Amino acid sequence: MKKLVLYLLASIWLVVPAFAAELFPVKGLSMNTPDRENVDAFCSFIEKELVPMGVNVLLLRVDYNYEFESIPEIASDRALSKAQTKKIVATCKKNNIRVVPLVNLLGHQLWAGKINRLLEVYPEFDETPYIPLPQEGAKQKPNGLFDGDLYCKSYCPLHPDVHRVIFTLVGEIIDVYETDALHAGMNEVFYLGEYGCPRCCDKNKAELFANEVNKINNFVKSKDCELWIWGDRLFDAGTTGMGMWETAANETAPSVNLISKDVVICDWHYARPDLSAVYLAYKGFRVATCPWRRPEVAVK
């Protein structure tokens, strides 16, 4: 089974030897959606910069930056219109670039003290409403967490209404981007099966995580798409020694044996060419290696 290699870079040229074209069938860039006024410039960037670099996958971090027709109130203040989105899609199609939109599901419903739109509009989905948000000016501690240990919230995967909402949104994103793959994030899930959640508190965390991945995967497959997720929750922090960011310290690692092998795992490690991709491939997954701005790490 070939290992897919996805280069996730910030603002750095992607240099891949000619012989690597067949070895690395996925050569990608991860980017935010542009601001409304920069859509034309973004499309020009795709044609003038990404195409000559040989990029064939654009992992586009969409989240709530789209003017949803199904739930319009959930759109962010920098949401793109349908027409603007279609312009990006057309540019990528013209240049044989596969667009993979990313919508963070489960975790990352909070970033640096700012709640994402899902929990703003549906606060009842919050897994840990009892944990206060970081106060304005709160400083991050050495481990990267804020005072109070709140880094990024999760939604409760067992809330009876949460999937009706997220599948409505995800379905609309899949349709408007005309994509055959969706990235659901699912990284850095620090809050799952918490004692304060009446639905999740007594549940096995690995099973909770795997069941959520599989549920999302089943929906995405119903839309003729494949599901991509980040892989950090599938490794045990204590066993690997990689720490709580790149691996899980909250008992989700056994989910690696419970998740459907249809799912593509994006294995991110920025500083070192760890053998985690080999482990995931051995488990039967297709793997994309993601080194942020260090292509040499992915190649190794």
C-alpha positions in Angstrom: 0.0 0.0 0.0 1.4 3.3 -1.0 1.9 5.9 1.7 0.4 9.2 0.7 2.6 12.1 1.6 1.0 15.5 2.2 3.2 18.5 2.7 1.6 21.0 5.0 3.6 24.2 4.8 3.3 27.8 5.9 5.0 30.0 3.4 7.9 28.0 2.0 8.7 26.6 -1.4 8.1 23.0 -1.9 11.1 21.3 -3.4 10.7 17.7 -4.4 13.1 15.8 -6.6 11.7 14.7 -9.9 12.1 11.0 -9.0 9.8 11.6 -6.0 6.7 12.3 -8.1 5.6 8.6 -8.1 6.7 8.0 -4.5 4.7 10.9 -3.2 1.4 11.0 -5.1 0.0 13.7 -2.8 1.9 17.0 -2.6 -0.3 19.5 -0.8 -0.5 22.8 1.0 -2.6 23.7 4.0 -4.1 27.2 4.0 -6.9 29.2 5.5 -9.7 30.4 3.2 -8.9 33.9 2.0 -10.7 37.0 3.1 -13.6 38.1 0.9 -11.6 40.9 -0.8 -8.7 38.6 -1.5 -10.4 35.8 -3.4 -9.1 36.9 -6.8 -5.6 37.2 -5.5 -5.9 33.8 -3.9 -6.9 32.2 -7.2 -4.0 34.0 -8.9 -1.7 32.6 -6.1 -3.0 29.1 -6.9 -2.2 29.4 -10.6 1.1 31.3 -10.4 2.6 29.7 -7.3 1.1 26.4 -6.4 0.8 25.0 -9.9 4.5 25.5 -10.8 5.4 24.0 -7.4 3.6 20.8 -8.4 1.0 21.0 -5.6 -1.9 18.8 -6.4 -3.9 19.0 -3.1 -5.1 22.1 -1.4 -6.2 21.4 2.2 -8.4 24.4 2.8 -9.3 25.3 6.4 -12.9 26.3 6.0 -14.5 25.7 9.4 -17.4 28.3 9.5 -15.9 30.7 6.9 -18.8 30.0 4.5 -22.2 31.6 4.1 -24.2 28.6 4.9 -27.7 28.4 3.4 -28.8 25.7 5.8 -27.8 27.4 9.1 -26.9 31.0 8.1 -26.4 32.3 11.6 -23.4 30.0 12.1 -21.3 31.6 9.4 -18.2 33.6 10.6 -17.7 37.3 10.0 -15.2 36.4 7.2 -17.4 33.8 5.5 -17.1 33.5 1.7 -20.2 33.5 -0.5 -21.1 30.6 -2.7 -20.0 32.5 -5.8 -16.6 33.2 -4.2 -16.2 29.6 -3.1 -17.1 28.4 -6.6 -14.4 30.7 -8.1 -11.8 28.9 -5.9 -13.2 25.5 -6.8 -13.1 26.3 -10.5 -9.5 27.5 -10.3 -8.4 24.3 -8.6 -10.3 22.1 -11.1 -8.8 23.9 -14.0 -5.4 23.2 -12.6 -6.0 19.6 -11.5 -5.7 20.5 -7.8 -7.8 18.5 -5.4 -9.6 20.6 -2.8 -10.0 19.0 0.6 -12.0 21.3 2.9 -11.3 21.1 6.6 -14.0 21.6 9.2 -12.8 21.0 12.8 -15.1 18.4 14.4 -15.1 17.1 18.0 -12.1 19.1 19.3 -10.8 22.6 18.5 -14.1 24.3 19.2 -12.0 27.0 21.0 -8.8 28.6 20.0 -6.8 30.9 22.2 -9.8 31.9 24.2 -12.1 32.4 21.2 -15.0 30.0 20.9 -15.7 28.7 17.5 -19.1 29.4 15.9 -20.6 26.0 16.6 -20.5 26.4 20.4 -21.3 30.1 20.1 -24.6 29.3 18.3 -25.2 25.9 20.1 -23.6 26.3 23.6 -25.6 23.2 24.8 -23.2 21.1 22.7 -20.2 22.0 25.0 -18.6 19.0 26.7 -17.1 21.2 29.5 -19.3 24.3 30.0 -18.2 24.4 33.6 -14.6 25.2 32.7 -14.3 29.0 32.5 -12.7 30.6 29.4 -9.3 32.1 29.7 -9.5 35.6 31.0 -8.4 38.4 28.7 -4.6 38.7 28.9 -4.2 35.2 30.3 -0.8 33.7 29.5 0.0 30.3 28.2 1.9 28.0 30.5 5.0 26.1 29.5 2.9 23.2 28.3 1.0 25.5 25.9 -2.2 25.5 27.9 -3.8 28.6 29.3 -4.5 29.3 33.0 -7.2 26.8 34.0 -5.8 24.3 31.5 -8.4 25.2 28.9 -6.9 25.1 25.4 -9.6 23.9 23.0 -13.1 22.9 23.8 -14.8 19.8 22.4 -18.4 19.3 21.6 -20.2 16.4 23.3 -20.3 13.5 20.8 -23.3 12.0 22.6 -25.5 15.1 22.6 -28.7 14.0 20.8 -28.8 17.0 18.4 -25.1 17.6 17.6 -24.9 15.3 14.5 -28.0 16.8 13.0 -26.3 20.1 13.0 -22.7 19.2 12.0 -23.8 16.8 9.3 -26.0 19.5 7.8 -23.0 21.9 7.7 -20.5 19.3 6.5 -22.9 18.2 3.8 -23.2 21.7 2.5 -19.4 22.1 2.5 -18.9 18.9 0.6 -21.5 20.0 -2.0 -20.3 23.5 -2.5 -16.6 22.5 -2.8 -17.5 19.6 -5.1 -15.0 17.5 -3.2 -14.4 13.8 -2.9 -12.6 14.2 0.5 -13.3 16.0 3.7 -10.9 16.7 6.6 -12.6 16.7 10.0 -9.6 17.7 12.1 -10.2 15.8 15.3 -6.8 16.6 16.7 -5.7 17.8 20.2 -8.9 16.5 21.7 -8.1 17.1 25.4 -11.7 17.0 26.6 -13.7 13.8 26.1 -15.7 11.7 28.4 -15.3 14.3 31.1 -16.7 13.8 34.6 -19.0 16.9 34.3 -20.8 15.6 31.2 -23.9 13.6 32.1 -23.8 11.7 28.8 -20.1 10.9 28.5 -18.7 10.7 32.1 -18.7 6.9 32.4 -17.8 6.0 28.8 -14.5 4.5 27.5 -12.6 7.4 25.9 -11.1 5.4 23.1 -14.5 4.1 22.1 -16.0 7.5 22.3 -13.4 8.9 20.0 -13.5 5.9 17.5 -17.3 5.9 17.5 -17.3 9.6 16.6 -14.8 9.1 13.8 -16.8 6.2 12.4 -20.1 8.1 12.6 -18.6 11.0 10.7 -16.9 8.6 8.2 -20.2 6.9 7.5 -21.9 10.2 6.7 -19.0 11.4 4.6 -19.1 8.1 2.7 -22.8 8.6 2.0 -21.7 11.8 0.2 -19.3 9.7 -2.0 -16.3 11.2 -0.1 -13.5 9.9 2.0 -12.7 11.1 5.5 -9.3 12.5 6.5 -8.4 13.3 10.1 -5.2 14.2 12.1 -3.5 11.3 13.8 -2.3 12.5 17.1 -5.1 11.0 19.2 -4.1 7.5 18.0 -0.8 7.4 19.8 -0.2 7.0 23.5 1.9 9.8 25.1 3.3 7.6 27.8 4.5 4.9 25.4 5.9 7.2 22.7 7.3 9.9 24.8 6.2 12.5 22.3 4.1 14.6 24.7 0.4 15.6 25.0 0.2 17.5 21.7 1.5 15.0 19.1 0.1 12.1 21.1 -2.8 11.5 23.5 -2.5 11.5 27.3 -6.2 10.9 27.8 -6.7 7.3 26.9 -7.9 7.7 23.3 -4.9 5.8 21.7 -6.6 2.4 21.6 -9.1 3.9 19.1 -6.5 3.1 16.4 -7.8 -0.4 16.5 -11.5 0.6 16.3 -11.5 3.2 13.5 -12.5 2.2 10.0 -9.6 1.6 7.6 -11.4 3.8 5.1 -10.2 6.9 7.0 -7.0 8.6 5.8 -4.8 9.6 8.7 -2.8 12.8 8.4 0.2 12.2 10.6 1.7 15.5 11.8 5.2 15.8 13.3 7.0 19.1 12.6 10.5 18.6 14.0 11.3 14.9 13.5 10.7 12.1 11.0 9.1 9.8 13.5 8.1 6.3 12.5 4.5 6.9 13.5 3.5 6.8 9.8 4.9 3.3 9.5 2.9 2.3 12.6 -0.3 3.6 11.1 0.4 2.0 7.7 1.1 -1.3 9.6 -2.4 -0.9 11.2 -3.9 -0.8 7.7 -4.4 3.0 7.2 -3.5 5.2 4.2 -1.2 7.8 5.7 -0.3 11.4 4.8 2.8 12.8 6.4 2.5 16.4 7.5 5.5 18.4 8.5 4.2 22.0 8.5 7.0 24.0 6.9 9.7 21.3 6.8 9.4 19.2 3.7 12.6 17.4 4.4 10.9 15.8 7.4 8.2 14.4 5.2 10.7 13.1 2.6 12.6 11.3 5.3 
